[in-house]
Amino acid sequence: MTSAPLAGCILAGGLARRMGGGDKTLLPLAGAPMLARVISRLERQVGAVVLNANGEPARFAEFGLPVVADPIEGFAGPLAGILAGLRWARAHHGEAQGVISVAGDTPFYPADLAPRLLEARGPDPERIVLARSDGHMHPVFGYWPVSVADSLERFLREGTTRKVLAFVDLHPNTAADFTPEPGAADPFFNINTPEDLDAAETRARDEA
């Protein structure tokens, strides 16, 4: 766990259309639900974890985490999930400076995600930090100051776009680089199709 007070938010509210619908985070990977691997990796890096998902929360009961739905009506994308995490952190972990967000369908994300995001943030706890690798931004993997919650809600309710980077550009921000060594696997490989799940199964076996 990092020395800074942090909460973690796992975004599991996607529609999973290419997987046939349903909760792809509950699909088995290496003998356990994919979500179990995501939780285990995040719990080691933050003080508390919340799961953002819509619908009946009981389907995630086996994981023992609080579940919060999007506070914005309709499917508002990942920013709504981040807002849910920020609101939860403010209500239940008032000491948290910020929230580390991760995607529930990306089971191999960096085990040192949080400390490297904080290193890039520097001494300013109000700076948003997003992950980047190979020149590509990964906007659902980031550090979000709890203080931006009100601004984010206004952006989602009153703005003309719900794009993550459009919101980020309104605030002090930077990126943390996670470009892997040549030949190394992509840490932000996410599972969108049955073929992706097969590839993840192979990778999980190789890394075991």
Beta strands, then each sheet from edge to edge (+ up, - down):
strand 1: 6-11
strand 2: 28-29
strand 3: 32-33
strand 4: 48-52
strand 5: 67-68
strand 6: 98-103
strand 7: 128-133
strand 8: 136-145
strand 9: 173-177
sheet 1: 5+ 4+ 1+ 6+ 8- 7+ 9+
sheet 2: 2+ 3-
end
